[in-house]
Amino acid sequence: MSRQLSEIITEGLTKRFNSFTAVDRLSFEVGEGEIFGILGPNGAGKTTTIRMLACLLTPTEGTAFVGGFDVVDDSLKVREMVGILTENPSLYDRLTAMENMEFFAEAYGVSDRQARSKKIRELLEFFDLWPRRDDKVGTYSKGMKQKLAIARALVHDPDILLLDEPTSGLDPRSSKDIRDLMEELSRREGQTILLCTHRLEDAERLCSRVMLINEGGMVTMGTTDELRSQIAGTPILRVRLGEVSEAVVGAVRSMEGVEEVAVDGTTLSVSVYDVDRVTPYLVRSVVMAGGMVQSVEVLEPSLEEIYLKLVVDEDEAE
């Protein structure tokens, strides 16, 4: 299967359970090799969206194509090319890790026995599960089960990964390993990854774009820089100095493009209209006024602040 088809396209994707609308007319595209994040509070519709794209649920309305195939008309083709990690991964507790991996590899059509064994060992070693390969999964911790479920999703080298909370239950080192793996799969292997997560730091580090959803519908979508522009007021430059004098403060306040100046010890917080244009002139003005600049940084809202502003404020406005 060509990786040129490794993309996701939805148009008006909707899922209703009786009178409850879990996903409401979502339209988005995920490009080849992209890591695309879906963020939202519990019950926002993230998991339902992933389950529709994996052909585990049938959409009520709208369309979705995964790898060029319709999730309704070509569900078998879609299942062949995706790897999925659900919020509650289904593993067989009475089987060993090795038996689970063998079972799912065969189910995915990995028929070459030698290649299958090599891939399973490679994955179990990567996730530090090889020494416990012959233990029944029912004896595993939550974190170990999570790692095994991710290994299972990768056993057939899927073109597209649908991951629902992949770092949930993992210790910091294992979480970093998963993040590093996703970056490598996207960059080196060209895999397309749809990531649902409540860990905003994961999305900020990994995702080229994110979509914020709430109550089944899209709140906004874009790069983190694009989302920042939606909530940011006047940009702020934080200038650290050796010492702050009245001459320096006066010089900064008199500059064109400066809206406000706040002083905290040896740090100036300067509200400006245009960061790129003002910054070099601000530094020059400080130096000419006798100040010694130690550092200059632009204060930008984090993805967490964007999320709180756009999603939580929407809830409060209702």
C-alpha positions as CSV (number, residue, x, y, z in Angstrom):
1,M,0.0,0.0,0.0
2,S,1.5,3.3,-1.0
3,R,2.1,5.8,1.8
4,Q,0.8,8.5,-0.6
5,L,-2.6,7.3,0.5
6,S,-1.7,7.6,4.2
7,E,-4.0,10.5,5.2
8,I,-7.3,11.1,6.9
9,I,-10.1,13.2,5.5
10,T,-13.5,13.8,7.2
11,E,-16.4,15.9,6.2
12,G,-19.3,16.5,8.5
13,L,-18.5,13.4,10.6
14,T,-21.3,12.8,13.1
15,K,-22.2,10.1,15.6
16,R,-25.4,10.0,17.6
17,F,-26.4,7.5,20.2
18,N,-30.2,7.8,20.3
19,S,-30.8,11.5,21.1
20,F,-27.2,12.1,22.3
21,T,-24.7,13.6,19.8
22,A,-21.2,12.4,20.7
23,V,-19.5,13.8,17.6
24,D,-21.1,16.8,15.7
25,R,-20.1,17.5,12.1
26,L,-16.3,17.3,12.4
27,S,-14.4,18.2,9.2
28,F,-10.6,18.0,9.1
29,E,-7.7,16.6,7.2
30,V,-4.5,15.0,8.3
31,G,-1.6,15.0,5.9
32,E,0.8,12.3,5.0
33,G,3.4,11.9,7.8
34,E,1.7,14.4,10.0
35,I,1.2,14.1,13.7
36,F,-2.2,15.6,14.3
37,G,-3.7,16.1,17.8
38,I,-7.2,16.1,19.0
39,L,-7.6,17.8,22.4
40,G,-10.7,18.2,24.5
41,P,-12.2,17.4,28.0
42,N,-13.5,14.0,28.9
43,G,-16.7,13.4,27.0
44,A,-15.8,15.8,24.2
45,G,-15.9,13.1,21.5
46,K,-12.2,12.3,21.0
47,T,-12.5,8.5,21.5
48,T,-15.7,8.2,19.4
49,T,-14.0,10.0,16.6
50,I,-11.0,7.6,16.7
51,R,-13.4,4.6,16.8
52,M,-15.2,5.8,13.7
53,L,-12.0,6.2,11.8
54,A,-10.9,2.7,12.9
55,C,-14.2,1.3,11.7
56,L,-15.2,0.2,15.2
57,L,-18.2,2.5,15.0
58,T,-20.3,3.5,12.0
59,P,-20.9,7.2,11.5
60,T,-24.5,8.4,11.7
61,E,-23.8,11.1,9.1
62,G,-20.9,12.6,7.1
63,T,-18.0,10.9,5.5
64,A,-14.5,9.8,6.4
65,F,-11.7,8.5,4.3
66,V,-8.6,6.8,5.8
67,G,-5.7,6.1,3.5
68,G,-8.0,6.8,0.6
69,F,-10.7,4.3,1.7
70,D,-14.2,5.0,2.9
71,V,-14.6,3.9,6.5
72,V,-18.1,2.6,5.7
73,D,-17.7,1.1,2.2
74,D,-14.1,-0.1,2.5
75,S,-13.9,-0.9,6.2
76,L,-11.7,-4.0,5.7
77,K,-9.2,-2.1,3.7
78,V,-9.1,0.6,6.4
79,R,-8.5,-2.0,9.1
80,E,-5.6,-3.5,7.2
81,M,-3.7,-0.2,7.1
82,V,-4.3,1.3,10.5
83,G,-2.9,0.5,13.9
84,I,-5.1,1.5,16.8
85,L,-4.7,2.1,20.5
86,T,-8.0,2.5,22.2
87,E,-8.6,4.2,25.5
88,N,-9.2,0.8,27.1
89,P,-6.9,-1.6,25.1
90,S,-8.4,-5.0,24.7
91,L,-5.7,-7.6,25.6
92,Y,-6.2,-11.2,26.5
93,D,-5.2,-11.5,30.2
94,R,-5.0,-15.3,30.1
95,L,-2.5,-15.2,27.3
96,T,1.2,-14.3,27.6
97,A,2.6,-11.2,26.0
98,M,4.1,-13.3,23.2
99,E,0.8,-15.1,22.6
100,N,-1.1,-11.8,22.4
101,M,1.4,-10.5,19.9
102,E,1.3,-13.7,17.8
103,F,-2.5,-13.7,17.8
104,F,-2.8,-10.1,16.7
105,A,0.0,-10.3,14.1
106,E,-1.8,-13.2,12.5
107,A,-5.1,-11.4,12.6
108,Y,-3.5,-8.5,10.8
109,G,-2.2,-10.8,8.1
110,V,1.5,-11.0,9.0
111,S,1.9,-14.4,7.5
112,D,5.7,-14.7,7.2
113,R,6.6,-16.5,10.4
114,Q,10.3,-15.4,10.5
115,A,9.4,-11.8,9.9
116,R,6.6,-11.9,12.4
117,S,8.9,-13.3,15.1
118,K,11.6,-10.7,14.4
119,K,9.1,-7.9,14.6
120,I,7.5,-9.1,17.8
121,R,10.9,-9.4,19.5
122,E,12.0,-6.0,18.3
123,L,8.8,-4.4,19.7
124,L,8.9,-6.2,23.0
125,E,12.6,-5.3,23.5
126,F,11.9,-1.7,22.7
127,F,9.2,-1.5,25.4
128,D,11.3,-3.5,27.9
129,L,8.8,-6.3,27.9
130,W,11.0,-9.1,26.4
131,P,12.0,-10.5,29.8
132,R,8.3,-10.8,30.7
133,R,7.2,-12.2,27.3
134,D,6.1,-15.5,28.7
135,D,4.1,-14.1,31.6
136,K,0.4,-13.8,31.4
137,V,-0.8,-10.3,30.7
138,G,-3.1,-10.5,33.7
139,T,-0.1,-10.2,35.9
140,Y,1.1,-7.0,34.2
141,S,0.8,-3.5,35.6
142,K,-1.3,-0.9,33.9
143,G,1.8,0.7,32.4
144,M,3.0,-2.6,31.1
145,K,-0.3,-3.3,29.5
146,Q,-0.3,0.1,27.8
147,K,3.1,-0.6,26.3
148,L,2.0,-4.0,25.1
149,A,-1.1,-2.5,23.5
150,I,1.1,0.1,21.6
151,A,3.4,-2.7,20.5
152,R,0.4,-4.7,19.3
153,A,-0.8,-1.6,17.3
154,L,2.6,-1.5,15.5
155,V,3.1,-5.2,14.8
156,H,1.9,-5.0,11.2
157,D,3.8,-1.8,10.3
158,P,0.6,0.2,9.7
159,D,0.7,3.3,7.5
160,I,-1.6,5.2,9.9
161,L,-1.7,5.2,13.7
162,L,-4.7,6.1,15.7
163,L,-3.6,6.6,19.3
164,D,-6.0,7.4,22.2
165,E,-4.0,8.5,25.2
166,P,-0.8,6.6,24.4
167,T,1.1,7.8,27.4
168,S,-1.6,7.1,29.9
169,G,-0.4,5.1,32.9
170,L,3.2,5.3,31.9
171,D,6.1,6.5,34.0
172,P,8.1,9.5,32.8
173,R,10.8,7.5,31.1
174,S,8.3,5.3,29.2
175,S,6.3,8.4,28.2
176,K,9.4,9.9,26.8
177,D,10.1,6.7,24.9
178,I,6.6,6.8,23.3
179,R,7.0,10.4,22.3
180,D,10.4,9.7,20.8
181,L,8.9,6.8,18.9
182,M,6.1,8.8,17.5
183,E,8.5,11.5,16.3
184,E,10.7,8.9,14.7
185,L,7.8,7.1,13.0
186,S,6.5,10.4,11.6
187,R,9.9,11.7,10.5
188,R,11.7,8.6,9.3
189,E,8.9,6.2,8.3
190,G,6.4,8.8,7.1
191,Q,3.6,7.4,9.2
192,T,0.5,9.5,9.7
193,I,-0.4,9.7,13.4
194,L,-3.7,10.9,14.9
195,L,-3.1,11.5,18.6
196,C,-5.9,12.0,21.1
197,T,-4.5,13.1,24.4
198,H,-5.3,15.1,27.5
199,R,-1.5,15.7,28.1
200,L,-1.1,19.1,26.5
201,E,2.7,18.9,26.8
202,D,2.6,15.9,24.5
203,A,0.5,17.7,21.9
204,E,2.6,20.8,22.1
205,R,5.8,18.9,21.5
206,L,4.6,16.4,18.9
207,C,1.8,17.8,16.8
208,S,2.2,20.0,13.8
209,R,-1.5,21.0,14.2
210,V,-4.1,20.4,16.8
211,M,-7.9,20.5,16.9
212,L,-9.7,21.5,20.0
213,I,-13.1,19.9,20.4
214,N,-15.8,20.3,23.0
215,E,-19.2,18.6,23.3
216,G,-18.6,16.8,20.0
217,G,-17.9,19.9,17.9
218,M,-14.8,21.6,16.8
219,V,-13.8,24.7,18.8
220,T,-10.8,25.7,16.6
221,M,-8.0,24.1,14.7
222,G,-4.5,25.1,13.6
223,T,-0.8,25.2,14.5
224,T,0.0,26.3,18.1
225,D,1.2,29.7,16.7
226,E,-2.2,30.1,14.9
227,L,-4.1,29.3,18.1
228,R,-1.9,31.7,20.1
229,S,-2.8,34.5,17.7
230,Q,-6.5,33.9,18.5
231,I,-6.1,34.6,22.2
232,A,-3.0,36.7,22.5
233,G,-3.4,40.4,23.3
234,T,-0.5,42.7,23.0
235,P,2.8,40.7,22.8
236,I,5.1,41.0,25.8
237,L,8.9,41.2,25.7
238,R,10.7,40.2,28.9
239,V,14.0,42.0,29.1
240,R,16.5,41.0,31.8
241,L,19.1,43.7,32.7
242,G,22.1,44.0,34.9
243,E,20.3,46.8,36.6
244,V,17.3,49.0,35.9
245,S,17.7,52.8,35.9
246,E,15.2,55.6,35.4
247,A,17.0,56.5,32.2
248,V,16.5,53.0,30.8
249,V,12.8,52.9,31.7
250,G,12.2,56.4,30.3
251,A,14.0,55.5,27.0
252,V,11.8,52.3,26.6
253,R,8.6,54.1,27.5
254,S,9.2,56.8,24.9
255,M,9.7,54.3,22.1
256,E,7.2,54.1,19.2
257,G,5.3,50.8,19.4
258,V,5.6,50.4,23.1
259,E,2.3,50.3,24.9
260,E,3.2,49.6,28.5
261,V,6.3,49.0,30.7
262,A,6.3,47.1,34.0
263,V,9.4,46.8,36.2
264,D,10.1,43.8,38.5
265,G,13.6,44.0,40.0
266,T,16.0,43.9,37.1
267,T,13.4,42.8,34.6
268,L,11.3,44.9,32.2
269,S,8.0,43.5,30.9
270,V,7.3,45.5,27.8
271,S,4.0,45.3,25.9
272,V,4.6,46.0,22.2
273,Y,2.5,46.1,19.1
274,D,5.0,44.4,16.7
275,V,7.6,42.1,18.3
276,D,9.8,41.7,15.2
277,R,9.9,45.4,14.4
278,V,10.3,46.8,17.9
279,T,12.7,44.3,19.5
280,P,16.0,45.5,17.8
281,Y,15.2,49.1,18.4
282,L,14.3,48.4,22.0
283,V,17.6,46.7,22.6
284,R,19.4,49.6,21.0
285,S,17.5,52.1,23.1
286,V,18.3,50.3,26.4
287,V,22.0,50.1,25.5
288,M,22.2,53.8,24.5
289,A,20.5,54.7,27.9
290,G,23.3,52.8,29.7
291,G,21.6,49.5,30.3
292,M,23.2,46.1,30.0
293,V,20.9,43.6,28.3
294,Q,21.3,40.0,29.6
295,S,18.4,38.4,27.8
296,V,15.3,39.1,25.8
297,E,12.4,36.7,25.4
298,V,9.0,36.8,23.9
299,L,6.2,35.6,26.3
300,E,3.8,33.4,24.4
301,P,0.8,31.5,25.8
302,S,1.3,27.8,26.2
303,L,-1.0,25.2,24.7
304,E,-2.5,24.8,28.1
305,E,-3.4,28.5,28.3
306,I,-4.8,28.3,24.8
307,Y,-6.9,25.3,25.8
308,L,-8.2,26.9,28.9
309,K,-9.1,30.1,27.1
310,L,-10.8,28.6,24.1
311,V,-12.4,25.5,25.6
312,V,-13.1,26.3,29.3
313,D,-14.2,29.9,28.5
314,E,-16.7,28.4,25.9
315,D,-18.2,26.3,28.6
316,E,-18.6,29.2,31.0
317,A,-20.2,31.4,28.3
318,E,-23.0,28.9,27.8
